[in-house]
Amino acid sequence: MSAVTGGPETGGAATGGAASETGSTASPSILELHDADRVRTLTLNRPDALNAFNGALYKELAAALAAADADPGIAVVLLTGRGRAFSAGTDLVEMAEMVAGGSDESALSDTEEHGFNLLVDALIAFSKPLVAAVNGLGLGIGVTLLGFVDLAFIAEGARLKCPFTSLGVAPEAASSFLIPRLVGHQNAAWVLLSSEWITAEQAHEMGLVWKLCAPDELVPTATEHATRLAALPVSSLRAVKRAMTEPVAQLVAEARRRENGMFAELLGGPANTEALSAFAEGRLPDFTALPDGA
């Protein structure tokens, strides 16, 4: 769930706070909804926070995915972000406040208290095609959710990072299993171990995303492919997706359990505390003086 934010899942709302763009006059929402041609586009809308996930956005997207899955008029969901970021991952301001208040990993990822696991559960349960249009920066869950999408498109100039080691924590969302499955062991090792940026071109070359697009062509291209899928029978789309995902479902569950245990062990430890302190103070973390094994 970890990431670095720059500041610091015919109409109707899919959730109480998700605004529809099909005739609704609702005030701006942290998750926008638009339906056309049996494709539901969900747009993360916290651009000032680089679309970082706070607890509310985790819950909004999870509920929106469940609603789209249950809607007989929707065949495909397209996920993208508003502004210059796809998602900067978990909101570190909120995360730091929870850690300072004594919360542990169970509180941060609890389905009721924070919503991270609620979103991952919704991604796993989503039975229809899920398409991602990565419009800009992606960190943490802004990268690891790509393990659950069926087709990923990325804009030229976008950059991705899994910053787990730089935050002193462990991987998330079965990424230790799903990312190697997408890109191979050594590419995954670099992405997960280094906490360094990869370019859109690198992500495309290694197979983390399917198509590389000019920025102004990203959403139209992703929408065109989603619409082509949405013209097909939903029953067949679901059957194909189930046939592809069911054989690895147990492995995904096991990876999540391993990662959650590691995350709980490391959260609030010396390295994680130094990383969050450095973030709050606007400096680079210094892990060299930590106790052995921290």
N, C-alpha and C positions, 0 to 999 in steps of 0.2 A: 504494500500500500504506500510505501514511502516515496517521496519525491521532493523536488525543490520548486517552490513557487517563485514567480517573479516579484511578488509583493509579499512580500516577506521573504440511461438502461432508463368517412364523412364525419368530421370534426369531433369536437368535444375533447375535453382534457383527459389524457391517459391517467393522470393523477390529479390530486387537488391543486397542485401548484404548477402543473405543466400546461403552458398556454398553447392553444391551437392556433395555427395560422390560417385555418379554413373558416374565415368569417368571424372569429372571436375578437372581442374588444378587450380582452383581459390585459392586465398590466404585465410588463415584462417579467418573465419567469427565468429561473435558473436552468430550466429545461424547456426548450421550444419544441413544438410538435407540428408537423405538416403532413397531410395525406394527399396522395395523387397516384392514380393508376395502381392501386393495391400496394403501394409502397408507403410506409410510414417513415418519415425522416425525423430523427431526434437530434436536436442541436444543443450541445452543452453551452450554456449562456452565462458564464461568469468571466467575461473577457478581461476585466480589470484584475482578476486573480489568475489569469492564464488558464481559466476553466479548471482550476484545482478542485478536487473533490473534498468538500466538507461533508459532515454527516448527512445534511439535508439532501445534497446532490446524489450521494450514494443511494439513499432511499428513493428519491424521485426516479432515478434511472432504473433501479430494480423494479419498481412498481410499473413504470412505463413499458419495460420489456414484457412483464407478465401480462399487462393489458393487451399489448399487441399480439402476443402469442394466443390469447383467448379470443381475439377479434376475428370473426369469419371473413371480414372484408379486407383484412391485411394479409398479404402473402410474404412480404419481405420487409425488414427494417434496415434503414441506413443510418449510421451514427457518424456525426461530425461535430466540429467545434466552431464557436463564434470567435472571430478576431484572429490574432496571430498564433494562437496555440490550439492544439487538439485537446490536450489536458496535461497540466503540470503535476498530475498525480495527487496524492493526499495533501491537503492543506496543512503545511507544517506549523503554521501559527496555532491552529486548533490542536494538532498533535502535541506540540510543545506544552500547551496549556493543560492537556489531559495528563501528560507524563508528570508535569510539575505538581498536579493535583493528586498524584498517587495512583492514577489509572494504570492498569496493565494491559497486555495484549488482548485479553478476553473482553475488556471494556471497549478498546479501540475497534475491535472487529465484530463485536456482538451485533446480532441482527436487530436488536431494539435500540441499543445505546449508540451505536455509531453507523452501522450499515454496510461496512466493507464486505463482510461475509454474505450479507443479504444480496449485494450486487453480484458477487461471484456465483452464488447459488442460482441467481436469475440467469446469468450468462450460460451456466451449465444446463439449466432446464429449458432454455429457449429452443424450441423445436423447429423453427422456420429459418430460412437463410438470413444471416446477419452480415451486413456489409459495412465496412469502415472506410471513411474518407478522411485521412489524416492530413489536416490542413496546415499544420505548423508544428510547434514544439510538442513533444510527447515524452513524459517522464513517468517512472513508476507504473501505476495502473494505466496511465496513458500509453504504455507500451505493452504491459503484460496482458491486457485484455485482448490484444491481437491474437493471442493463443486460442481464443474462443470464437473469433470471427471466421466466416467462411471465405470471404473475399476482402482483401485490404488494398486500398489505393492510397498513394501518398503524393503530396505536392513537392515538386522540385524546391529545394531550399529548406524543407522541413528537416528537423534533427530530432533524434531519439536518444534516450539514456535510461538505463536501469541503475539508479544510484544507491543500491542497497549497501555496498561495502563502504561508500563514502558517508553513509549515515549510521554505520555500525550495526546494521540489522541483517536479516536473512531474506531470501527471495519470497515471493508472494504468489498467490493465485495459480499454483501449480506451474509457475514459469520455469522452475528447475527441470520439469519434464516436458512442457509444451514447447518452449523455445528451442531446446536441442532437437526436438522432433521436426521443427520447421526449418532450422538453419544448419543443423549438424553440430557435433560436439564442440569443435574448436571455435567456430563463430560464436556459439552460445557461451562458451567459457569466457571469451573476451567481453562479450556484452554484459554478462552477469558479474564477472569478477572485477573488471576494470573501473566501473562507474564512469566510463568516458562516453562522449558523444559519438554517435554514428550518423552519417549523412543519409539523406533520402536515397541517394544512389547506392550506398553501401547496403542499406536495408533491402533495397530491391535486388541487388546482386546476390545477397545471401539467402533470399527467399522469405524474409520476414514479412514483406508485402508483395502483392501480385503485380501491380501496375504503377509506373511512375508517370506523373502527369504534370503539365504546366499548371501553375497555381489557378489560373482562371478557367482551366478545363477540368479541374479535379472533381468538383461536385457534379457538373453535367455528365462527365464520363462515368462516375460511380452510379449516378442516378439512372443513366441509360442502361447499364448492365443490370441494375436492380430491377428496372422495369421489364427487361426481357425475361428475367427469372419469374417476376410476378405474374406474367401472362400464362405461366404453366400451372398445372393443377397442384394445389397446396398439398394434397394427400401424397403425391409423388415427391414433391420437394421435401416433405417431412420424412418420408421413407428413406430417401437417399441420405439425408443428414443423419438420421438415426443409424443407418448402416455404417456410416463412416465414424461416428463418435462412440457408439455403444461398445466396440471392442476395447477402447482405452478408458472407459469411464472409471473402472476400478483403479487403474494406475493414476488417473488424475486425482481421485479421492485420497489415495495413499500419499501422493506428493503434497497435497494440501495439508494433511495431518503432520507430515514431517516438517514442512515449512512453518506451520503455525507453532509447533513446539520450539523450533529454533528461534523464531521471532520473539516468542514470549520470554525465552531465556535471555535474549540480547537486549530487548527493549528496556530502556532505563539503566542499562549497564554503562560502564565507563566510556566506551566508544560512542554509544548512542547519545549519552549526555553531552559529551564534548561536541558532537556534530550539531545537536540542537542548540547548544549554547553559542557555537560559532555562527549558526544561522541567525539567531536572535541579535547577535552583536555585529553582524555584517562583516565577518572575517572568515578566512579559511580555517577549517579545523586542523588541529595538530594532534595526530595520534601517536607521535613518537615517544611521548613521555608516559603513556598509559602503562598500567601493570602488565606483566608478561601474560600473554594469552587473552588480553582484553579485546 
